[in-house]
Amino acid sequence: MSATETAGAGRVVRVTVADIARLHADGHRIPTVTAYDYPSARLADEAGIPLILVGDSLAQVVLGYETTVRISLDEMVHHTRAVVRGTRRALVVGDMPFLTYARSDDALAAAGRFLREGGAQAVKVEGGRRTAPVVEALVRNGIPVMGHIGLTPQAINAIGKVRVQGKTKDQARTLMADALAIAEAGAFAIVLELIPEQLAAAITERLRIPTIGIGSGPGCSGQIQLFTDLLGLTIDHLPRHSRQYLRLHESIAEALRAYAADVEAGAFPGDAETVRMDDAVLADVLGRSALDRAADGTLVDGGLIPLDRDL
Ligand code: KIV
C-alpha cells in the first residue's frame, strides 16, 4: 500500500515516518507543504500531500510578526491542533519555536505538547551538530524528528539576513557535517533551506534519510514550499525559489471589491441568498391579521403588536 492509499473499507490510514522512508527508498520524490489552519490543512491533505509542516513561518505569513523568533509555543500548538483537525492522511510535523529546544529537557516538554495537545506525529528542529543531542533525546523518547539546516530562520538575528548558506569551502563542510550529525541522531528527514544545488545534491547522496529542499535545487529527495507562496497568497514578497501555481491574492482582492460594490449597490443579498417566511404568519406576529381588524377593516390599536400576543 502506498502512503497515499486508503486501507480496506474506505478507512483512511495516516502516513507514518516508515511510509516516508518507504516512499524515499522506492525513489519517490516527497511533496511537502506548510499548512497553518484547518482549511489549508484540508486542502493539502485532500490533494494527497503526504507530509505537512506546521511551520513557524506561521509567525510571518499568518500572524504578521517580523520574524519567526517572536512566535510562542502556545501559538504553534494552537495552530497545530487546527491543522491536525483538517487532515486525515498526511503526517503532520509541528515546528518547535525558538528557544524551546535549547536543552533536551525543554525539548521533550515542548515536543510532548505538539504530540499530546496538538495531535502532531512529529516535530522539526533547526540546527546541525549543536542540535543533534536534542534530536537523539527526542527520538529515544519515541518522538519522530525532522531536522533543518542551511538557512535557519530562527537564527536570523545572528545570521543578519536571509541568504544562501554553504557557498564557501568551510560553510559547505560544516553543512555536510551538520547533515550527517542530524541523520546519525535519528531524524527521519531533514530540511535543506537555501543551499546551493550541488551541495544539496551531494548531501542527499550521502544520507539514507530523505532531504526536503526549499531553495536548494531539484537534487533533494523532496521539496517543501509555503502554502501561501504556492497559491499566491503572499502579498509583499515572493522568494526567488518559490513558484506561484495560483495568484490568489489577486482573485481575492477582486472578489472582495465586487462584494463591497454589490453591498453598496443593494445587489447583495439577492433572492438566492435570502430566506422568506409565510406572509400570513408575519401579519399575525405584527398584529395585522384578520383577527386584528375591526369590522370596517381598520387595524385595532393602530396596528401595534398586541401586548397579549404570544411572541
Ligand atoms: O517554518 C517553515 O515554514 C519552515 C520551512 C521553510 C521549511 O521551516
py3Dmol code that shows the C-alpha trace and the ligand (Angstrom):
import py3Dmol

protein = """\
ATOM      1  CA  MET A   1       0.000   0.000   0.000  1.00  0.00           C
ATOM      2  CA  SER A   2       1.430   3.395  -0.921  1.00  0.00           C
ATOM      3  CA  ALA A   3       1.443   6.223   1.575  1.00  0.00           C
ATOM      4  CA  THR A   4      -1.466   7.858  -0.153  1.00  0.00           C
ATOM      5  CA  GLU A   5      -3.809   4.892  -0.443  1.00  0.00           C
ATOM      6  CA  THR A   6      -6.712   4.025   1.785  1.00  0.00           C
ATOM      7  CA  ALA A   7      -6.974   0.843   3.805  1.00  0.00           C
ATOM      8  CA  GLY A   8      -9.882  -1.585   3.389  1.00  0.00           C
ATOM      9  CA  ALA A   9     -13.480  -0.418   3.873  1.00  0.00           C
ATOM     10  CA  GLY A  10     -12.562   3.139   2.859  1.00  0.00           C
ATOM     11  CA  ARG A  11     -10.690   3.756   6.112  1.00  0.00           C
ATOM     12  CA  VAL A  12      -8.003   6.389   5.586  1.00  0.00           C
ATOM     13  CA  VAL A  13      -4.646   5.487   7.056  1.00  0.00           C
ATOM     14  CA  ARG A  14      -2.347   8.241   8.273  1.00  0.00           C
ATOM     15  CA  VAL A  15       1.112   8.384   6.742  1.00  0.00           C
ATOM     16  CA  THR A  16       3.846   7.369   9.171  1.00  0.00           C
ATOM     17  CA  VAL A  17       7.565   8.049   9.225  1.00  0.00           C
ATOM     18  CA  ALA A  18       8.005   4.458   7.992  1.00  0.00           C
ATOM     19  CA  ASP A  19       5.843   5.329   4.961  1.00  0.00           C
ATOM     20  CA  ILE A  20       8.033   8.364   4.277  1.00  0.00           C
ATOM     21  CA  ALA A  21      11.134   6.140   4.459  1.00  0.00           C
ATOM     22  CA  ARG A  22       9.463   3.691   2.065  1.00  0.00           C
ATOM     23  CA  LEU A  23       8.497   6.420  -0.403  1.00  0.00           C
ATOM     24  CA  HIS A  24      12.107   7.580  -0.343  1.00  0.00           C
ATOM     25  CA  ALA A  25      13.523   4.066  -0.670  1.00  0.00           C
ATOM     26  CA  ASP A  26      11.212   3.429  -3.633  1.00  0.00           C
ATOM     27  CA  GLY A  27      12.607   6.505  -5.362  1.00  0.00           C
ATOM     28  CA  HIS A  28       9.537   8.753  -4.978  1.00  0.00           C
ATOM     29  CA  ARG A  29      10.136  12.460  -4.535  1.00  0.00           C
ATOM     30  CA  ILE A  30       8.246  13.712  -1.489  1.00  0.00           C
ATOM     31  CA  PRO A  31       5.994  16.745  -1.949  1.00  0.00           C
ATOM     32  CA  THR A  32       5.702  18.668   1.301  1.00  0.00           C
ATOM     33  CA  VAL A  33       3.861  21.866   2.085  1.00  0.00           C
ATOM     34  CA  THR A  34       3.251  24.031   5.105  1.00  0.00           C
ATOM     35  CA  ALA A  35      -0.254  24.472   6.488  1.00  0.00           C
ATOM     36  CA  TYR A  36      -1.318  26.811   9.230  1.00  0.00           C
ATOM     37  CA  ASP A  37      -5.016  26.226   9.870  1.00  0.00           C
ATOM     38  CA  TYR A  38      -7.967  23.926   9.205  1.00  0.00           C
ATOM     39  CA  PRO A  39      -8.765  24.976   5.616  1.00  0.00           C
ATOM     40  CA  SER A  40      -5.148  24.982   4.385  1.00  0.00           C
ATOM     41  CA  ALA A  41      -4.610  21.576   6.007  1.00  0.00           C
ATOM     42  CA  ARG A  42      -7.770  20.107   4.464  1.00  0.00           C
ATOM     43  CA  LEU A  43      -6.822  21.348   1.023  1.00  0.00           C
ATOM     44  CA  ALA A  44      -3.288  19.956   1.284  1.00  0.00           C
ATOM     45  CA  ASP A  45      -4.488  16.664   2.717  1.00  0.00           C
ATOM     46  CA  GLU A  46      -7.185  16.202   0.097  1.00  0.00           C
ATOM     47  CA  ALA A  47      -4.644  16.970  -2.628  1.00  0.00           C
ATOM     48  CA  GLY A  48      -2.714  13.919  -1.391  1.00  0.00           C
ATOM     49  CA  ILE A  49       0.315  15.738   0.048  1.00  0.00           C
ATOM     50  CA  PRO A  50       1.850  13.105   2.342  1.00  0.00           C
ATOM     51  CA  LEU A  51       3.855  15.415   4.615  1.00  0.00           C
ATOM     52  CA  ILE A  52       2.575  18.676   6.110  1.00  0.00           C
ATOM     53  CA  LEU A  53       4.634  21.032   8.244  1.00  0.00           C
ATOM     54  CA  VAL A  54       3.019  23.480  10.615  1.00  0.00           C
ATOM     55  CA  GLY A  55       5.970  25.763  10.007  1.00  0.00           C
ATOM     56  CA  ASP A  56       6.846  28.579  12.336  1.00  0.00           C
ATOM     57  CA  SER A  57       6.746  30.696   9.163  1.00  0.00           C
ATOM     58  CA  LEU A  58       3.202  30.972  10.520  1.00  0.00           C
ATOM     59  CA  ALA A  59       4.660  33.818  12.576  1.00  0.00           C
ATOM     60  CA  GLN A  60       5.262  35.942   9.491  1.00  0.00           C
ATOM     61  CA  VAL A  61       2.799  34.793   6.854  1.00  0.00           C
ATOM     62  CA  VAL A  62      -0.277  34.392   9.064  1.00  0.00           C
ATOM     63  CA  LEU A  63       0.286  36.280  12.308  1.00  0.00           C
ATOM     64  CA  GLY A  64       2.184  39.251  10.907  1.00  0.00           C
ATOM     65  CA  TYR A  65       5.266  39.053  13.135  1.00  0.00           C
ATOM     66  CA  GLU A  66       8.507  40.334  11.661  1.00  0.00           C
ATOM     67  CA  THR A  67      10.477  37.123  12.306  1.00  0.00           C
ATOM     68  CA  THR A  68       9.831  33.562  13.462  1.00  0.00           C
ATOM     69  CA  VAL A  69      11.652  34.374  16.704  1.00  0.00           C
ATOM     70  CA  ARG A  70       8.503  36.025  18.012  1.00  0.00           C
ATOM     71  CA  ILE A  71       6.073  33.117  17.904  1.00  0.00           C
ATOM     72  CA  SER A  72       5.263  31.236  21.109  1.00  0.00           C
ATOM     73  CA  LEU A  73       4.831  27.549  21.796  1.00  0.00           C
ATOM     74  CA  ASP A  74       1.183  28.171  22.729  1.00  0.00           C
ATOM     75  CA  GLU A  75       0.538  29.778  19.344  1.00  0.00           C
ATOM     76  CA  MET A  76       2.248  26.938  17.485  1.00  0.00           C
ATOM     77  CA  VAL A  77       0.337  24.259  19.382  1.00  0.00           C
ATOM     78  CA  HIS A  78      -2.951  26.107  18.837  1.00  0.00           C
ATOM     79  CA  HIS A  79      -2.411  26.132  15.050  1.00  0.00           C
ATOM     80  CA  THR A  80      -1.129  22.560  15.031  1.00  0.00           C
ATOM     81  CA  ARG A  81      -4.422  21.441  16.560  1.00  0.00           C
ATOM     82  CA  ALA A  82      -6.328  23.114  13.727  1.00  0.00           C
ATOM     83  CA  VAL A  83      -4.063  21.562  11.080  1.00  0.00           C
ATOM     84  CA  VAL A  84      -4.431  18.101  12.575  1.00  0.00           C
ATOM     85  CA  ARG A  85      -8.233  18.513  12.621  1.00  0.00           C
ATOM     86  CA  GLY A  86      -8.026  19.331   8.909  1.00  0.00           C
ATOM     87  CA  THR A  87      -6.075  16.193   7.981  1.00  0.00           C
ATOM     88  CA  ARG A  88      -6.899  12.524   7.828  1.00  0.00           C
ATOM     89  CA  ARG A  89      -3.984  11.158   5.865  1.00  0.00           C
ATOM     90  CA  ALA A  90      -0.918  13.407   5.947  1.00  0.00           C
ATOM     91  CA  LEU A  91       1.834  13.094   8.511  1.00  0.00           C
ATOM     92  CA  VAL A  92       1.768  16.391  10.435  1.00  0.00           C
ATOM     93  CA  VAL A  93       5.035  17.848  11.730  1.00  0.00           C
ATOM     94  CA  GLY A  94       4.977  20.645  14.311  1.00  0.00           C
ATOM     95  CA  ASP A  95       7.788  23.201  14.105  1.00  0.00           C
ATOM     96  CA  MET A  96       9.416  23.746  17.501  1.00  0.00           C
ATOM     97  CA  PRO A  97       9.707  27.503  18.090  1.00  0.00           C
ATOM     98  CA  PHE A  98      12.793  29.493  19.013  1.00  0.00           C
ATOM     99  CA  LEU A  99      14.453  28.505  22.313  1.00  0.00           C
ATOM    100  CA  THR A 100      12.031  25.696  23.119  1.00  0.00           C
ATOM    101  CA  TYR A 101      14.698  23.070  22.421  1.00  0.00           C
ATOM    102  CA  ALA A 102      17.969  24.603  23.568  1.00  0.00           C
ATOM    103  CA  ARG A 103      18.129  21.883  26.247  1.00  0.00           C
ATOM    104  CA  SER A 104      16.876  18.317  25.929  1.00  0.00           C
ATOM    105  CA  ASP A 105      14.508  18.639  28.912  1.00  0.00           C
ATOM    106  CA  ASP A 106      12.832  21.693  27.395  1.00  0.00           C
ATOM    107  CA  ALA A 107      12.718  19.962  24.021  1.00  0.00           C
ATOM    108  CA  LEU A 108      10.959  16.916  25.445  1.00  0.00           C
ATOM    109  CA  ALA A 109       8.373  19.078  27.185  1.00  0.00           C
ATOM    110  CA  ALA A 110       7.728  21.186  24.073  1.00  0.00           C
ATOM    111  CA  ALA A 111       7.618  18.208  21.701  1.00  0.00           C
ATOM    112  CA  GLY A 112       5.287  16.451  24.136  1.00  0.00           C
ATOM    113  CA  ARG A 113       2.872  19.357  23.773  1.00  0.00           C
ATOM    114  CA  PHE A 114       2.968  19.124  19.963  1.00  0.00           C
ATOM    115  CA  LEU A 115       2.139  15.427  20.056  1.00  0.00           C
ATOM    116  CA  ARG A 116      -0.203  15.271  23.057  1.00  0.00           C
ATOM    117  CA  GLU A 117      -2.086  18.580  22.791  1.00  0.00           C
ATOM    118  CA  GLY A 118      -1.540  19.365  19.120  1.00  0.00           C
ATOM    119  CA  GLY A 119      -2.017  15.844  17.749  1.00  0.00           C
ATOM    120  CA  ALA A 120       1.095  16.114  15.514  1.00  0.00           C
ATOM    121  CA  GLN A 121       3.006  12.961  14.662  1.00  0.00           C
ATOM    122  CA  ALA A 122       6.487  14.527  14.587  1.00  0.00           C
ATOM    123  CA  VAL A 123       8.392  17.734  15.301  1.00  0.00           C
ATOM    124  CA  LYS A 124      11.022  19.760  13.467  1.00  0.00           C
ATOM    125  CA  VAL A 125      14.073  21.461  14.960  1.00  0.00           C
ATOM    126  CA  GLU A 126      16.605  23.799  13.383  1.00  0.00           C
ATOM    127  CA  GLY A 127      20.363  23.365  13.664  1.00  0.00           C
ATOM    128  CA  GLY A 128      23.100  20.857  12.915  1.00  0.00           C
ATOM    129  CA  ARG A 129      25.671  19.369  15.250  1.00  0.00           C
ATOM    130  CA  ARG A 130      24.621  21.579  18.171  1.00  0.00           C
ATOM    131  CA  THR A 131      21.049  20.255  17.881  1.00  0.00           C
ATOM    132  CA  ALA A 132      21.988  16.588  17.342  1.00  0.00           C
ATOM    133  CA  PRO A 133      21.919  15.661  21.065  1.00  0.00           C
ATOM    134  CA  VAL A 134      18.387  17.088  21.300  1.00  0.00           C
ATOM    135  CA  VAL A 135      17.301  15.108  18.231  1.00  0.00           C
ATOM    136  CA  GLU A 136      18.732  11.993  19.830  1.00  0.00           C
ATOM    137  CA  ALA A 137      16.863  12.611  23.111  1.00  0.00           C
ATOM    138  CA  LEU A 138      13.576  13.161  21.304  1.00  0.00           C
ATOM    139  CA  VAL A 139      13.952  10.103  19.084  1.00  0.00           C
ATOM    140  CA  ARG A 140      14.959   7.976  22.084  1.00  0.00           C
ATOM    141  CA  ASN A 141      11.674   9.005  23.684  1.00  0.00           C
ATOM    142  CA  GLY A 142       9.593   7.967  20.690  1.00  0.00           C
ATOM    143  CA  ILE A 143       9.228  11.360  19.032  1.00  0.00           C
ATOM    144  CA  PRO A 144       9.986  11.406  15.291  1.00  0.00           C
ATOM    145  CA  VAL A 145      12.126  14.406  14.350  1.00  0.00           C
ATOM    146  CA  MET A 146      12.752  16.307  11.155  1.00  0.00           C
ATOM    147  CA  GLY A 147      15.992  18.310  11.074  1.00  0.00           C
ATOM    148  CA  HIS A 148      16.527  21.666   9.352  1.00  0.00           C
ATOM    149  CA  ILE A 149      19.887  23.044   8.225  1.00  0.00           C
ATOM    150  CA  GLY A 150      21.189  25.668   5.822  1.00  0.00           C
ATOM    151  CA  LEU A 151      19.300  28.868   6.342  1.00  0.00           C
ATOM    152  CA  THR A 152      17.749  28.510   9.781  1.00  0.00           C
ATOM    153  CA  PRO A 153      15.344  31.451  10.167  1.00  0.00           C
ATOM    154  CA  GLN A 154      15.277  31.263  13.969  1.00  0.00           C
ATOM    155  CA  ALA A 155      18.947  32.333  13.884  1.00  0.00           C
ATOM    156  CA  ILE A 156      18.201  35.378  11.717  1.00  0.00           C
ATOM    157  CA  ASN A 157      19.467  37.796  14.364  1.00  0.00           C
ATOM    158  CA  ALA A 158      22.829  36.030  14.291  1.00  0.00           C
ATOM    159  CA  ILE A 159      22.948  35.462  10.520  1.00  0.00           C
ATOM    160  CA  GLY A 160      21.913  39.034   9.703  1.00  0.00           C
ATOM    161  CA  LYS A 161      19.831  38.422   6.610  1.00  0.00           C
ATOM    162  CA  VAL A 162      18.217  35.729   4.523  1.00  0.00           C
ATOM    163  CA  ARG A 163      20.908  34.417   2.155  1.00  0.00           C
ATOM    164  CA  VAL A 164      22.181  31.210   0.625  1.00  0.00           C
ATOM    165  CA  GLN A 165      24.271  29.130   3.039  1.00  0.00           C
ATOM    166  CA  GLY A 166      27.223  26.881   2.188  1.00  0.00           C
ATOM    167  CA  LYS A 167      28.872  28.596  -0.757  1.00  0.00           C
ATOM    168  CA  THR A 168      32.369  28.610   0.741  1.00  0.00           C
ATOM    169  CA  LYS A 169      34.500  25.535   1.415  1.00  0.00           C
ATOM    170  CA  ASP A 170      34.221  25.916   5.199  1.00  0.00           C
ATOM    171  CA  GLN A 171      30.481  26.508   5.152  1.00  0.00           C
ATOM    172  CA  ALA A 172      29.936  23.568   2.796  1.00  0.00           C
ATOM    173  CA  ARG A 173      31.984  21.244   5.028  1.00  0.00           C
ATOM    174  CA  THR A 174      30.082  22.468   8.074  1.00  0.00           C
ATOM    175  CA  LEU A 175      26.739  21.819   6.419  1.00  0.00           C
ATOM    176  CA  MET A 176      27.786  18.329   5.343  1.00  0.00           C
ATOM    177  CA  ALA A 177      28.872  17.559   8.922  1.00  0.00           C
ATOM    178  CA  ASP A 178      25.632  19.043  10.269  1.00  0.00           C
ATOM    179  CA  ALA A 179      23.516  16.894   7.956  1.00  0.00           C
ATOM    180  CA  LEU A 180      25.378  13.728   8.893  1.00  0.00           C
ATOM    181  CA  ALA A 181      25.076  14.537  12.619  1.00  0.00           C
ATOM    182  CA  ILE A 182      21.302  15.066  12.392  1.00  0.00           C
ATOM    183  CA  ALA A 183      20.829  11.871  10.386  1.00  0.00           C
ATOM    184  CA  GLU A 184      23.054   9.960  12.789  1.00  0.00           C
ATOM    185  CA  ALA A 185      20.999  11.288  15.712  1.00  0.00           C
ATOM    186  CA  GLY A 186      17.949   9.534  14.247  1.00  0.00           C
ATOM    187  CA  ALA A 187      15.992  12.197  12.339  1.00  0.00           C
ATOM    188  CA  PHE A 188      13.572  10.714   9.790  1.00  0.00           C
ATOM    189  CA  ALA A 189      14.099  13.571   7.294  1.00  0.00           C
ATOM    190  CA  ILE A 190      15.974  16.853   7.048  1.00  0.00           C
ATOM    191  CA  VAL A 191      15.028  20.189   5.524  1.00  0.00           C
ATOM    192  CA  LEU A 192      17.776  21.820   3.448  1.00  0.00           C
ATOM    193  CA  GLU A 193      16.988  25.511   3.146  1.00  0.00           C
ATOM    194  CA  LEU A 194      18.767  27.850   0.716  1.00  0.00           C
ATOM    195  CA  ILE A 195      21.756  25.623  -0.039  1.00  0.00           C
ATOM    196  CA  PRO A 196      23.477  25.621  -3.454  1.00  0.00           C
ATOM    197  CA  GLU A 197      22.008  22.828  -5.517  1.00  0.00           C
ATOM    198  CA  GLN A 198      25.267  20.882  -5.995  1.00  0.00           C
ATOM    199  CA  LEU A 199      25.908  20.814  -2.254  1.00  0.00           C
ATOM    200  CA  ALA A 200      22.285  19.862  -1.510  1.00  0.00           C
ATOM    201  CA  ALA A 201      22.542  17.024  -4.045  1.00  0.00           C
ATOM    202  CA  ALA A 202      25.827  15.856  -2.508  1.00  0.00           C
ATOM    203  CA  ILE A 203      24.278  15.871   0.994  1.00  0.00           C
ATOM    204  CA  THR A 204      21.270  13.979  -0.350  1.00  0.00           C
ATOM    205  CA  GLU A 205      23.538  11.333  -1.865  1.00  0.00           C
ATOM    206  CA  ARG A 206      25.370  10.823   1.428  1.00  0.00           C
ATOM    207  CA  LEU A 207      22.255  10.441   3.580  1.00  0.00           C
ATOM    208  CA  ARG A 208      19.926   7.496   3.869  1.00  0.00           C
ATOM    209  CA  ILE A 209      17.085   9.703   5.151  1.00  0.00           C
ATOM    210  CA  PRO A 210      15.233  11.956   2.701  1.00  0.00           C
ATOM    211  CA  THR A 211      16.271  15.581   2.283  1.00  0.00           C
ATOM    212  CA  ILE A 212      13.393  18.018   1.825  1.00  0.00           C
ATOM    213  CA  GLY A 213      14.625  21.047  -0.046  1.00  0.00           C
ATOM    214  CA  ILE A 214      13.487  24.645  -0.128  1.00  0.00           C
ATOM    215  CA  GLY A 215      15.561  26.849  -2.383  1.00  0.00           C
ATOM    216  CA  SER A 216      18.113  24.035  -2.620  1.00  0.00           C
ATOM    217  CA  GLY A 217      17.549  22.734  -6.128  1.00  0.00           C
ATOM    218  CA  PRO A 218      15.994  19.646  -7.651  1.00  0.00           C
ATOM    219  CA  GLY A 219      18.527  17.139  -6.303  1.00  0.00           C
ATOM    220  CA  CYS A 220      16.789  16.841  -2.910  1.00  0.00           C
ATOM    221  CA  SER A 221      14.587  13.835  -2.088  1.00  0.00           C
ATOM    222  CA  GLY A 222      11.530  16.066  -1.743  1.00  0.00           C
ATOM    223  CA  GLN A 223      10.547  19.704  -1.800  1.00  0.00           C
ATOM    224  CA  ILE A 224       8.751  21.940   0.672  1.00  0.00           C
ATOM    225  CA  GLN A 225       7.046  25.218  -0.099  1.00  0.00           C
ATOM    226  CA  LEU A 226       4.952  27.615   1.938  1.00  0.00           C
ATOM    227  CA  PHE A 227       1.229  27.214   1.301  1.00  0.00           C
ATOM    228  CA  THR A 228       0.909  30.977   0.956  1.00  0.00           C
ATOM    229  CA  ASP A 229       3.723  31.231  -1.630  1.00  0.00           C
ATOM    230  CA  LEU A 230       2.472  28.336  -3.754  1.00  0.00           C
ATOM    231  CA  LEU A 231      -1.015  29.724  -4.016  1.00  0.00           C
ATOM    232  CA  GLY A 232      -0.114  33.364  -4.421  1.00  0.00           C
ATOM    233  CA  LEU A 233      -1.496  34.481  -1.079  1.00  0.00           C
ATOM    234  CA  THR A 234       1.796  36.206  -0.327  1.00  0.00           C
ATOM    235  CA  ILE A 235       1.230  39.908  -0.740  1.00  0.00           C
ATOM    236  CA  ASP A 236       4.589  41.516  -0.002  1.00  0.00           C
ATOM    237  CA  HIS A 237       7.460  39.389  -1.229  1.00  0.00           C
ATOM    238  CA  LEU A 238       7.774  36.108  -3.102  1.00  0.00           C
ATOM    239  CA  PRO A 239      11.108  34.327  -2.570  1.00  0.00           C
ATOM    240  CA  ARG A 240      13.036  33.557  -5.755  1.00  0.00           C
ATOM    241  CA  HIS A 241      12.837  29.821  -5.091  1.00  0.00           C
ATOM    242  CA  SER A 242       9.038  29.776  -4.997  1.00  0.00           C
ATOM    243  CA  ARG A 243       6.661  29.185  -7.843  1.00  0.00           C
ATOM    244  CA  GLN A 244       3.137  30.592  -7.701  1.00  0.00           C
ATOM    245  CA  TYR A 245       0.724  27.985  -9.008  1.00  0.00           C
ATOM    246  CA  LEU A 246      -2.123  30.433  -8.433  1.00  0.00           C
ATOM    247  CA  ARG A 247      -2.344  34.171  -7.897  1.00  0.00           C
ATOM    248  CA  LEU A 248      -4.958  34.003  -5.169  1.00  0.00           C
ATOM    249  CA  HIS A 249      -4.238  37.439  -3.702  1.00  0.00           C
ATOM    250  CA  GLU A 250      -5.390  38.999  -6.969  1.00  0.00           C
ATOM    251  CA  SER A 251      -8.525  36.857  -7.213  1.00  0.00           C
ATOM    252  CA  ILE A 252      -9.341  37.505  -3.553  1.00  0.00           C
ATOM    253  CA  ALA A 253      -8.902  41.271  -3.840  1.00  0.00           C
ATOM    254  CA  GLU A 254     -11.079  41.282  -6.945  1.00  0.00           C
ATOM    255  CA  ALA A 255     -13.774  39.211  -5.206  1.00  0.00           C
ATOM    256  CA  LEU A 256     -13.768  41.481  -2.132  1.00  0.00           C
ATOM    257  CA  ARG A 257     -14.076  44.602  -4.282  1.00  0.00           C
ATOM    258  CA  ALA A 258     -17.009  43.031  -6.161  1.00  0.00           C
ATOM    259  CA  TYR A 259     -18.691  42.104  -2.863  1.00  0.00           C
ATOM    260  CA  ALA A 260     -18.297  45.614  -1.462  1.00  0.00           C
ATOM    261  CA  ALA A 261     -19.715  47.109  -4.668  1.00  0.00           C
ATOM    262  CA  ASP A 262     -22.719  44.744  -4.550  1.00  0.00           C
ATOM    263  CA  VAL A 263     -23.480  45.634  -0.926  1.00  0.00           C
ATOM    264  CA  GLU A 264     -23.210  49.335  -1.662  1.00  0.00           C
ATOM    265  CA  ALA A 265     -25.496  48.965  -4.692  1.00  0.00           C
ATOM    266  CA  GLY A 266     -28.051  46.861  -2.799  1.00  0.00           C
ATOM    267  CA  ALA A 267     -27.350  43.930  -5.129  1.00  0.00           C
ATOM    268  CA  PHE A 268     -26.270  41.620  -2.302  1.00  0.00           C
ATOM    269  CA  PRO A 269     -28.028  39.711  -0.885  1.00  0.00           C
ATOM    270  CA  GLY A 270     -30.388  38.814  -3.722  1.00  0.00           C
ATOM    271  CA  ASP A 271     -33.261  36.345  -3.891  1.00  0.00           C
ATOM    272  CA  ALA A 272     -30.892  33.368  -3.982  1.00  0.00           C
ATOM    273  CA  GLU A 273     -29.197  34.372  -0.708  1.00  0.00           C
ATOM    274  CA  THR A 274     -32.418  35.361   1.110  1.00  0.00           C
ATOM    275  CA  VAL A 275     -34.962  33.378   3.127  1.00  0.00           C
ATOM    276  CA  ARG A 276     -38.687  34.264   3.140  1.00  0.00           C
ATOM    277  CA  MET A 277     -41.414  33.315   5.603  1.00  0.00           C
ATOM    278  CA  ASP A 278     -45.180  32.923   5.215  1.00  0.00           C
ATOM    279  CA  ASP A 279     -46.579  36.490   4.976  1.00  0.00           C
ATOM    280  CA  ALA A 280     -49.677  35.442   6.960  1.00  0.00           C
ATOM    281  CA  VAL A 281     -47.510  34.341   9.889  1.00  0.00           C
ATOM    282  CA  LEU A 282     -45.712  37.690   9.889  1.00  0.00           C
ATOM    283  CA  ALA A 283     -49.034  39.580   9.665  1.00  0.00           C
ATOM    284  CA  ASP A 284     -50.183  37.649  12.720  1.00  0.00           C
ATOM    285  CA  VAL A 285     -46.983  38.442  14.617  1.00  0.00           C
ATOM    286  CA  LEU A 286     -47.247  42.116  13.731  1.00  0.00           C
ATOM    287  CA  GLY A 287     -50.932  42.342  14.710  1.00  0.00           C
ATOM    288  CA  ARG A 288     -52.074  42.883  11.136  1.00  0.00           C
ATOM    289  CA  SER A 289     -54.098  39.698  10.543  1.00  0.00           C
ATOM    290  CA  ALA A 290     -57.908  39.496  10.111  1.00  0.00           C
ATOM    291  CA  LEU A 291     -58.177  38.993  13.875  1.00  0.00           C
ATOM    292  CA  ASP A 292     -56.624  42.403  14.404  1.00  0.00           C
ATOM    293  CA  ARG A 293     -59.047  44.273  12.179  1.00  0.00           C
ATOM    294  CA  ALA A 294     -62.314  45.934  13.155  1.00  0.00           C
ATOM    295  CA  ALA A 295     -65.490  45.275  11.150  1.00  0.00           C
ATOM    296  CA  ASP A 296     -64.641  48.224   8.867  1.00  0.00           C
ATOM    297  CA  GLY A 297     -61.177  46.706   8.104  1.00  0.00           C
ATOM    298  CA  THR A 298     -59.133  49.215  10.121  1.00  0.00           C
ATOM    299  CA  LEU A 299     -56.403  47.869  12.384  1.00  0.00           C
ATOM    300  CA  VAL A 300     -57.220  47.847  16.072  1.00  0.00           C
ATOM    301  CA  ASP A 301     -54.738  49.540  18.423  1.00  0.00           C
ATOM    302  CA  GLY A 302     -53.339  51.476  15.459  1.00  0.00           C
ATOM    303  CA  GLY A 303     -51.679  48.343  14.100  1.00  0.00           C
ATOM    304  CA  LEU A 304     -49.313  47.913  17.069  1.00  0.00           C
ATOM    305  CA  ILE A 305     -48.357  44.400  18.117  1.00  0.00           C
ATOM    306  CA  PRO A 306     -50.973  43.284  20.665  1.00  0.00           C
ATOM    307  CA  LEU A 307     -49.462  43.037  24.151  1.00  0.00           C
ATOM    308  CA  ASP A 308     -51.222  39.744  24.878  1.00  0.00           C
ATOM    309  CA  ARG A 309     -49.877  38.065  21.693  1.00  0.00           C
ATOM    310  CA  ASP A 310     -47.591  35.166  22.499  1.00  0.00           C
ATOM    311  CA  LEU A 311     -44.443  36.026  20.613  1.00  0.00           C
TER     312      LEU A 311
END
"""
ligand_1 = """\
8
KIV
O 8.664 27.441 9.051
C 8.690 26.951 7.921
O 7.763 27.106 7.119
C 9.852 26.165 7.552
C 10.004 25.757 6.130
C 10.530 26.893 5.346
C 10.857 24.561 5.982
O 10.672 25.910 8.369
"""
view = py3Dmol.view(width=600, height=400)
view.addModel(protein, "pdb")
view.setStyle({"model": 0}, {"cartoon": {"style": "trace"}})
view.addModel(ligand_1, "xyz")
view.setStyle({"model": 1}, {"stick": {}})
view.zoomTo()
view.show()
